[in-house]
């Protein structure tokens, strides 16, 4: 799920080109049994799912980006009811380049 994009300043301010580095963040939402989030330590089920997602994405180079994917953290979104919802956040970067009109 796309989460956030942050744009840096134009590297060619005042020129005929706009070139900005964009840091893009996205997250993978993991849903598991609620008991996975109720104990002091995460359940083995939740940990296994988080490890699997991180293992698949960390270091992957998305086509069109300049940096491999990095892990940006995780957060419990919900633990009520019958499900626990955890978000794993990731980031990468690319350049947005446009000729000035």
The 8 nearest C-alpha neighbors of each residue, nearest first, counted from 0:
[[1, 26, 25, 27, 2, 28, 24, 88],
 [2, 0, 25, 3, 26, 24, 23, 4],
 [3, 1, 25, 24, 0, 26, 4, 23],
 [4, 2, 24, 23, 1, 5, 25, 22],
 [3, 5, 23, 22, 24, 21, 6, 2],
 [4, 6, 22, 21, 23, 3, 7, 20],
 [7, 5, 21, 20, 19, 22, 4, 8],
 [6, 8, 20, 19, 21, 9, 5, 22],
 [9, 7, 19, 10, 6, 20, 18, 12],
 [8, 10, 19, 18, 11, 12, 17, 7],
 [11, 9, 18, 12, 8, 19, 17, 7],
 [12, 10, 14, 9, 17, 16, 13, 18],
 [13, 11, 9, 14, 10, 17, 16, 8],
 [12, 14, 11, 15, 16, 17, 9, 10],
 [15, 13, 11, 12, 16, 17, 99, 10],
 [14, 16, 99, 98, 13, 17, 11, 100],
 [17, 15, 98, 99, 14, 97, 11, 18],
 [16, 18, 97, 96, 9, 11, 98, 19],
 [19, 17, 96, 9, 10, 95, 16, 11],
 [18, 20, 9, 95, 94, 7, 8, 21],
 [21, 19, 94, 7, 93, 6, 95, 22],
 [22, 20, 6, 93, 92, 5, 94, 23],
 [23, 21, 92, 5, 4, 91, 6, 20],
 [22, 24, 4, 91, 90, 92, 3, 21],
 [25, 23, 90, 3, 2, 89, 4, 1],
 [26, 24, 1, 2, 89, 0, 88, 90],
 [27, 25, 88, 0, 87, 89, 86, 28],
 [26, 28, 87, 86, 0, 29, 88, 25],
 [27, 29, 86, 85, 26, 87, 30, 84],
 [30, 28, 85, 84, 86, 27, 31, 48],
 [29, 31, 84, 83, 82, 85, 28, 32],
 [32, 30, 83, 82, 33, 29, 84, 45],
 [31, 33, 82, 34, 83, 35, 81, 30],
 [34, 32, 82, 83, 81, 35, 78, 36],
 [35, 33, 37, 36, 32, 38, 83, 42],
 [34, 36, 42, 33, 32, 41, 37, 45],
 [35, 37, 34, 41, 33, 38, 83, 78],
 [38, 36, 34, 35, 39, 33, 78, 41],
 [37, 39, 40, 36, 41, 35, 34, 42],
 [38, 40, 41, 37, 36, 42, 35, 34],
 [39, 41, 38, 42, 36, 37, 35, 43],
 [42, 40, 36, 35, 45, 46, 38, 43],
 [43, 41, 35, 44, 45, 46, 40, 36],
 [42, 44, 46, 45, 47, 41, 35, 48],
 [45, 43, 47, 42, 46, 48, 35, 31],
 [46, 44, 48, 42, 47, 43, 35, 49],
 [45, 47, 43, 49, 48, 44, 50, 42],
 [46, 48, 50, 44, 45, 49, 43, 51],
 [47, 49, 51, 45, 50, 46, 52, 44],
 [48, 50, 46, 52, 51, 47, 53, 45],
 [51, 49, 53, 47, 48, 52, 54, 46],
 [50, 52, 48, 54, 49, 53, 47, 55],
 [53, 51, 55, 49, 54, 50, 48, 56],
 [54, 52, 50, 56, 55, 51, 57, 49],
 [55, 53, 51, 52, 56, 50, 57, 49],
 [54, 56, 52, 53, 51, 57, 59, 58],
 [55, 57, 53, 59, 54, 58, 52, 68],
 [58, 56, 68, 69, 59, 53, 54, 70],
 [57, 59, 67, 68, 56, 60, 69, 55],
 [58, 60, 67, 56, 68, 57, 61, 55],
 [61, 59, 67, 68, 62, 58, 66, 64],
 [60, 62, 64, 59, 63, 67, 68, 66],
 [63, 61, 64, 60, 65, 59, 67, 93],
 [62, 64, 61, 65, 93, 60, 94, 92],
 [65, 63, 93, 62, 61, 92, 66, 60],
 [64, 66, 93, 92, 63, 67, 60, 91],
 [67, 65, 91, 92, 64, 60, 68, 93],
 [66, 68, 60, 58, 59, 91, 69, 65],
 [67, 69, 91, 58, 57, 59, 90, 60],
 [70, 68, 57, 90, 89, 71, 67, 91],
 [69, 71, 89, 72, 57, 88, 90, 68],
 [72, 70, 89, 88, 69, 90, 73, 87],
 [73, 71, 88, 70, 87, 74, 89, 86],
 [72, 74, 87, 86, 88, 75, 85, 71],
 [73, 75, 86, 85, 76, 87, 72, 88],
 [74, 76, 85, 77, 84, 86, 73, 78],
 [77, 75, 84, 85, 74, 86, 78, 83],
 [76, 78, 84, 83, 75, 79, 85, 82],
 [79, 77, 83, 33, 36, 82, 84, 80],
 [80, 78, 77, 81, 82, 33, 83, 84],
 [79, 81, 82, 78, 33, 83, 77, 32],
 [80, 82, 33, 32, 79, 83, 78, 34],
 [83, 81, 33, 32, 31, 80, 78, 30],
 [82, 84, 78, 33, 31, 77, 32, 30],
 [83, 85, 30, 77, 76, 29, 75, 78],
 [84, 86, 75, 29, 76, 74, 28, 30],
 [87, 85, 28, 74, 73, 27, 26, 29],
 [86, 88, 73, 27, 26, 72, 28, 85],
 [89, 87, 26, 71, 72, 73, 25, 86],
 [88, 90, 70, 71, 25, 24, 69, 26],
 [91, 89, 24, 69, 23, 68, 71, 25],
 [90, 92, 68, 23, 66, 22, 67, 69],
 [93, 91, 22, 21, 66, 64, 23, 65],
 [92, 94, 64, 65, 21, 20, 22, 95],
 [95, 93, 20, 19, 21, 96, 18, 92],
 [94, 96, 19, 18, 20, 97, 93, 21],
 [97, 95, 18, 17, 94, 19, 98, 16],
 [98, 96, 17, 16, 99, 18, 95, 15],
 [97, 99, 16, 15, 17, 100, 96, 18],
 [98, 100, 15, 16, 97, 17, 14, 96],
 [99, 98, 15, 97, 16, 17, 14, 13]]
